[in-house]
Amino acid sequence: MFACIYGRAFPERGRDAATLLIDLAFTFSPLVEQTGTDTVVIDVDGQELLFGAPVSSGMPESDWALNIANEITRRATLSDVKVNVSIAANPDVAIHAARSFKGITVIPVGEELRELGGLPLKMLDYSLAGIDQEKAEEIRETLGLWGIRTFSDFAKLSIAGVAQRLGQEGVRLQKLAQGKSERHLHLFQPPVGFEQALELEHPVAELESLSFIFARLLNQLCANLNSHALATNELRLYLKLEDKTKYKRAIALPVPMRDPKTFLRLLLIDIESKPPQAAIIAVMIRAEPVKPRELQTGLFIPLAPEPERLELTLARLAKLVGAENVGSPELLNTHRPDAFRMTKFRLNYRSGKNAGNTSRLALSAGRMRELPAMGFRVFRPPWPAEVQSMQQRPARINARGASSSYVICGQVVCASGPWRTSGDWWRADLWARDEWDVAVRSSSSEQSDVLCRVYRDLQSEEWFVEGVYD
């Protein structure tokens, strides 16, 4: 399906209609043809998923087409452009309908000649059939002598007679009048570059209006990347605010991408989490061009989520719980107990050579004799404990978790320690503590002995159970 937008800007506003129509078209699809200064055509295949009901609902095709036409008209009005919009299965049919009929026109498949048949033949655009001006005048004069006045009159002529008297140009024109021409769109090529900017005439403070602007810029940006067989692994957003300040955001991507829908959702989620403090008067989006990812998976490798979907899920989680709480934990280079930070997820793809080395290492490890291993289960937060000491060594412990029925209570039968650690004395959150590994004989017959780690905070003189050995 194709949508044609025919319109002109208000002359008193001094606006350029061609630029406005192209910008409007790019908010709906990256496949745009500029047929004339006042006419653009876009490919809207697949838009029924956005502007229509699910396929299972039985929604007629004309309904979603009417929805998208109404949305185009609404956005054109916001841009001070008066337009005619037509939707048809043939781009040339859509062009003739938009230029001839006011408002919105939806032409179902198979009804092209019935809708256009009454149009005068002077409305037929010869350039769509690839006919130059001189030849067009000759054919137009001949058809006038034959008494052909409308599209329908021309369509009813014998194709053999048309070919004999007017040649192949006449045959192409007749198919154009019948609504049966076949051609591909001559796609509009945005300016080469990986940066898109727009100065707004009026400040924008609502996210919905801002999303339309982002969609247009991202479609143009991704079209540029796609035309150069490139992708991007970082998006940078620059906003100029009404209070003369600037707003900058950067989104690092785990893998190279060029999907405008994914980029739009990521930008909107990021702005919702940290909105600008004033209305926006200018927008610029810059992409760092890189080579697209090349990945060939094996038949026996488990399926993993697509990087685009994973990135959107992580962005939503970061908005809910904070960016500092989402990612992969990384141990810090310090002696502070349990010190770590959250880093951004990175997808590492192993080549076949590395995979083979890993397999050989695993095989070698299997041949080694099995060594005993012990795990340590850390309590977060640590459990407060009551500790009785004898000769400066733990003698009895009583501790219970805040949200657990598990109890560590009994006499200490063996203790190793203390191991004193301290550091960061120059900071407000300095730490110093004595650690012990103790074996506790439970006072209850229902529980077995426990081997755990306890420590005494030297700042507060309080005892805690850090975890148990399994």
Order of alpha helices (4+ residues) and beta strands (2+ residues): beta-alpha-beta-beta-alpha-alpha-beta-alpha-beta-alpha-alpha-alpha-alpha-beta-alpha-beta-beta-alpha-beta-alpha-beta-beta-alpha-beta-beta-beta-beta-beta-beta
